[in-house]
Amino acid sequence: MKSVIIVAGGASKRFGKNKLKEEIFDKSVLQHSVDAFLGIADEIIVVGKYSVCGAKCVKAGSTRNKSVRNGVKAVSPQCTLLAIHDGARPFVSRSLVQKLFDEAQKFGSAVPCLPVTDTLWENTDGVAQRRERNNFFTVQTPQVFHYEKLVCALQNFPKDFPDESTLFSQAYGEVHFVEGERSNRKLTVAQDLPVYRIGNGFDVHAFGEGNGFVLGGVHIPFDKKLLGHSDADVLCHAICDAVLSASGNKDIGWQFPDTDDAYLGADSMKLLEQCVALAEKSDFCVENVSAVVICQRPKIAPYLDEMAQKLATVLKIASSCVNISATTTEKLGALGNGDGIACQATVLLSQKL
């Protein structure tokens, strides 16, 4: 039987407010931490004052160590593997959880760890000395152990330990370490919690007499052009509005009015650069873009990859994070009649608090 104790009794002093109640995509941080174990652990115990779907709750202690001990008292006697997890690690993947249980079954313990990548200095009595980072690594949770061995260690070593791997090492001298995940970070201060915003943008331009048009920064050969005050790049304009909307800025018509000759014939990729810069002023960055170009003709599928690459450069993301598709209206309406092109774009931004 697999059980997990999720420690959720901290005061969140460094965070400034109760971090476990903060919401990520309409679920609390604590609920995300619990959900990672649903269907994997047979028993989920939350040590803290909040009830959570899918878990039973027991009272927290005055320290982390005491909270863990309270949780252990509530564990089923049929338990064979016990995981201890920080409630403030909501981003742990289910694949890592499963891997840790599997490794602990083989080796008696499984503790996720990561190598130190920053330069490491130690301050001793006001004297700073650089340490060789290759000799150090950090540990995460969940930490999984054979239940009886962990209970025995808790009984034989009653003093507080910073985490269960330290206790287990003290009791048995050996811990089995497993590669952790960079995404499995612990929320300690407000800046650790990402803020996400979604924006939608739509634009349409009519065709007129001309010789080709620009779409996503790419010239498309055609017997007509798109009409507009700028270069009429309808794809760029839709993405501009999506970025502006998500970052809380006014729309493209307000930012670059068609009454201003400064934008006459403007390169819309340059306008998109400015929209990204406006988002960055509020500490937002683009995570990904999805856009649909609605066009009866010409066929633009051969140019989609090049568009994605050009847009990705301006948006400062990988081209794999820019997905552009094309469709028609099955010859319905003005767009189906070939009178112009429309585009719908959705953008995801993230922000550090």
C-alpha positions in Angstrom: 0.0 0.0 0.0 1.3 3.4 -0.9 0.6 6.4 1.3 1.7 10.1 1.2 1.8 12.7 3.9 1.5 16.3 2.5 2.9 18.8 4.9 0.8 21.9 4.9 1.2 23.5 8.2 3.7 26.3 7.5 3.1 30.0 8.3 4.1 31.3 4.9 5.9 34.2 6.5 8.3 34.8 3.6 5.5 34.5 1.1 3.5 37.3 2.8 0.2 35.4 2.8 -1.1 31.9 2.9 0.6 30.4 -0.2 -1.3 27.1 -0.1 -4.6 28.9 -0.7 -3.2 30.8 -3.8 -4.9 29.6 -7.0 -3.2 28.4 -10.1 -5.7 27.8 -13.0 -8.7 27.8 -10.6 -7.2 25.3 -8.1 -5.3 26.0 -4.9 -1.6 25.3 -4.6 -2.4 22.6 -2.0 -5.0 21.0 -4.3 -2.5 20.8 -7.1 0.0 19.1 -4.7 -2.7 16.6 -3.7 -3.8 15.9 -7.3 -0.3 14.8 -8.3 -0.9 11.7 -6.1 -4.4 10.8 -7.0 -4.6 7.3 -8.5 -1.0 6.6 -7.6 -1.0 6.7 -3.8 -3.7 4.6 -2.0 -3.9 7.1 0.9 -3.3 10.8 1.0 -3.0 12.6 4.3 -2.8 16.4 4.5 -1.2 17.7 7.7 -2.7 21.2 8.2 -5.9 23.1 8.8 -7.4 22.9 5.3 -9.6 20.2 4.0 -8.8 19.2 0.4 -10.7 17.0 -2.1 -9.2 13.5 -2.2 -7.4 13.6 1.1 -7.9 13.3 4.8 -6.7 16.0 7.1 -4.9 15.9 10.4 -3.6 18.6 12.7 -0.3 20.2 12.1 2.5 20.4 14.6 4.5 23.5 15.7 7.4 22.4 13.4 7.7 20.5 10.2 9.1 17.5 12.0 6.2 17.4 14.4 3.7 17.7 11.6 5.3 14.7 9.8 5.0 12.7 13.1 1.4 13.7 13.4 0.8 12.5 9.8 2.6 9.2 10.4 0.1 8.4 13.3 -2.7 8.7 10.8 -1.1 6.3 8.2 -2.8 3.0 7.6 -1.0 0.0 9.2 -1.2 -1.7 5.8 1.2 1.0 4.3 4.4 -0.4 2.8 5.7 2.8 1.1 5.4 6.2 2.5 6.0 9.5 0.7 6.5 12.9 2.4 5.7 15.9 0.2 5.8 19.7 0.7 2.3 21.2 0.1 4.1 24.1 -1.5 5.4 22.1 -4.4 2.4 22.1 -6.7 4.3 21.5 -9.9 5.6 18.0 -9.2 4.7 15.7 -12.1 2.8 12.4 -11.8 5.6 10.7 -13.7 8.2 11.7 -11.0 5.8 10.6 -8.3 5.4 7.2 -9.9 9.2 6.9 -10.5 10.0 7.6 -6.9 7.6 5.0 -5.6 9.1 2.5 -8.0 12.6 3.3 -7.0 11.8 3.2 -3.3 10.3 -0.3 -3.8 13.6 -1.5 -5.1 16.1 0.4 -2.9 14.2 1.3 0.3 14.3 5.0 -0.3 14.0 7.5 -3.2 14.8 11.2 -2.9 14.7 13.6 -5.9 17.7 15.8 -6.3 19.2 18.3 -8.7 22.8 19.5 -9.3 23.7 23.0 -8.3 24.0 25.2 -11.4 24.8 28.5 -9.8 28.3 29.5 -8.5 28.4 28.6 -4.8 29.9 30.7 -2.0 30.0 30.0 1.7 30.0 32.8 4.2 31.7 31.8 7.5 32.2 34.5 10.1 32.1 37.3 7.5 34.6 35.5 5.2 33.2 34.4 1.9 34.8 31.4 0.1 33.8 29.9 -3.2 32.9 26.2 -3.1 33.1 23.7 -5.9 29.5 23.3 -7.0 30.1 19.9 -8.5 30.3 18.5 -5.0 26.8 19.8 -4.1 23.2 19.1 -5.0 19.8 20.1 -3.7 17.0 17.8 -2.7 13.3 18.0 -3.3 10.1 16.2 -2.3 8.3 13.9 -2.5 10.7 11.7 -0.6 9.6 8.1 -0.5 10.7 5.4 2.0 9.9 1.9 3.2 7.3 2.7 5.8 8.6 0.6 8.7 12.1 1.8 8.3 11.0 5.5 8.3 8.8 4.9 11.4 11.7 3.2 13.1 14.0 6.1 12.3 11.4 8.6 13.7 11.2 6.6 16.9 15.0 6.3 17.4 15.8 9.9 16.5 13.3 12.2 18.2 15.1 15.5 17.4 14.1 17.7 14.5 15.6 17.2 11.1 15.4 19.6 8.1 13.9 16.8 6.0 13.3 13.0 6.0 16.3 12.2 3.8 18.5 13.7 6.5 16.8 11.6 9.1 17.0 8.5 7.0 20.7 9.0 6.3 21.3 9.5 10.1 19.5 6.2 10.8 20.7 4.0 8.0 23.7 5.8 6.5 22.5 5.6 2.9 19.8 7.3 0.8 18.9 6.4 -2.8 18.9 9.6 -4.9 16.9 10.1 -8.1 17.1 12.9 -10.6 14.4 15.5 -9.8 12.7 18.1 -12.0 13.5 21.8 -12.4 9.8 22.5 -12.6 9.3 20.9 -9.2 10.2 24.1 -7.4 9.0 25.0 -3.9 7.0 28.2 -3.5 8.8 30.2 -0.8 8.3 33.9 -1.7 5.6 35.6 -3.8 8.0 35.8 -6.8 8.0 32.0 -7.0 4.3 31.9 -8.0 3.8 32.5 -11.8 0.9 34.6 -13.0 -0.6 33.6 -16.3 -2.8 35.8 -18.6 -4.6 34.8 -21.8 -5.4 37.3 -24.5 -7.4 37.0 -27.7 -7.0 39.1 -30.8 -8.9 39.3 -34.1 -8.3 41.2 -37.3 -9.6 41.3 -40.8 -8.4 43.1 -44.0 -10.0 43.4 -47.4 -8.2 42.6 -50.6 -7.6 45.4 -53.2 -5.6 45.8 -56.4 -2.0 44.9 -55.9 0.8 42.3 -56.2 1.0 40.1 -53.1 0.7 40.8 -49.4 2.5 40.2 -46.1 1.4 37.6 -43.6 3.3 36.9 -40.4 6.2 38.9 -41.8 6.4 36.7 -44.9 5.6 37.9 -48.4 2.9 35.9 -50.1 2.7 36.0 -53.9 -0.8 36.8 -55.2 -2.7 38.9 -57.7 -4.1 41.2 -55.0 -2.8 42.9 -51.8 -4.4 43.5 -48.4 -5.6 47.0 -47.8 -4.6 48.9 -44.6 -2.9 51.9 -43.1 0.2 49.9 -42.3 1.4 46.9 -44.3 -2.0 45.2 -43.4 -0.3 42.1 -41.9 -3.6 40.6 -40.5 -1.8 37.8 -38.6 0.6 40.2 -36.9 -2.3 42.5 -36.0 -4.3 39.7 -34.4 -1.3 38.7 -32.3 -0.6 42.3 -31.4 -4.1 42.6 -30.0 -3.8 39.3 -28.1 -0.5 40.4 -26.5 -1.9 43.8 -25.6 -5.1 42.3 -24.2 -3.3 39.8 -22.0 -0.9 42.3 -20.6 -3.7 44.8 -19.8 -2.8 47.4 -22.4 -5.1 49.2 -24.8 -5.7 47.7 -28.3 -3.7 48.1 -31.4 -5.9 50.8 -32.8 -5.2 53.0 -29.8 -1.5 52.2 -29.8 -0.9 52.7 -33.5 -3.9 54.8 -34.8 -4.6 54.9 -38.5 -4.9 58.7 -38.3 -1.1 58.9 -37.5 1.1 59.1 -40.6 3.9 57.7 -38.6 2.4 54.3 -39.1 1.6 54.7 -42.8 2.9 51.6 -44.5 4.5 50.5 -41.2 6.1 47.1 -40.9 3.7 45.2 -38.6 6.5 43.0 -37.2 8.0 46.2 -35.7 4.6 47.0 -34.2 4.5 43.5 -32.7 8.0 44.2 -31.2 6.6 47.3 -29.5 3.6 45.3 -28.1 6.0 42.7 -26.7 8.0 45.6 -25.1 4.8 47.0 -23.5 4.1 43.6 -22.0 7.6 43.3 -20.7 7.2 46.6 -18.9 4.7 44.8 -16.6 7.1 41.8 -16.3 5.1 39.7 -18.7 6.7 37.4 -21.3 5.1 35.4 -24.1 4.8 31.6 -23.5 3.0 30.5 -26.6 0.8 31.6 -29.5 -2.0 29.9 -31.4 -3.5 31.5 -34.4 -5.9 30.6 -37.1 -5.8 32.4 -40.5 -9.2 32.4 -42.3 -8.6 32.6 -46.0 -10.3 31.1 -49.0 -7.4 31.9 -51.3 -4.5 31.9 -51.8 -3.2 28.7 -50.2 -0.8 29.8 -47.4 0.1 26.3 -46.0 3.5 26.4 -47.7 4.5 29.5 -45.7 3.3 28.6 -42.2 6.6 27.3 -40.9 8.5 30.4 -42.1 5.8 32.6 -40.5 6.2 30.7 -37.2 10.0 31.2 -37.2 9.8 34.9 -37.9 7.1 35.5 -35.3 9.0 33.4 -32.7 12.0 35.7 -33.1 10.0 38.8 -32.3 8.0 37.1 -29.5 11.3 35.8 -28.0 10.1 32.2 -27.8 10.9 29.0 -29.7 9.2 28.4 -33.0 7.6 25.3 -31.6 5.6 27.6 -29.3 4.1 29.4 -32.3 1.3 27.4 -33.9 -0.4 28.8 -37.0 -3.1 27.0 -38.9 -5.1 27.9 -41.9 -8.7 27.3 -42.7 -11.5 28.5 -45.1 -15.2 29.3 -44.6 -16.2 26.8 -47.2 -16.9 29.7 -49.6 -19.5 31.2 -47.1 -19.7 35.0 -46.6 -17.2 37.7 -47.7 -14.2 35.7 -46.7 -15.4 32.7 -48.6 -16.0 34.9 -51.6 -12.3 35.8 -51.5 -12.9 39.4 -50.4 -10.2 39.4 -47.7 -8.4 37.5 -44.9 -9.2 37.3 -41.2 -7.2 36.0 -38.3 -7.9 34.9 -34.7 -5.0 34.6 -32.3 -4.7 33.5 -28.7 -1.6 34.3 -26.6 -0.5 33.0 -23.2 1.7 35.3 -21.1 3.4 34.6 -17.8 4.5 37.1 -15.2 6.7 36.9 -12.1 5.2 38.7 -9.2 
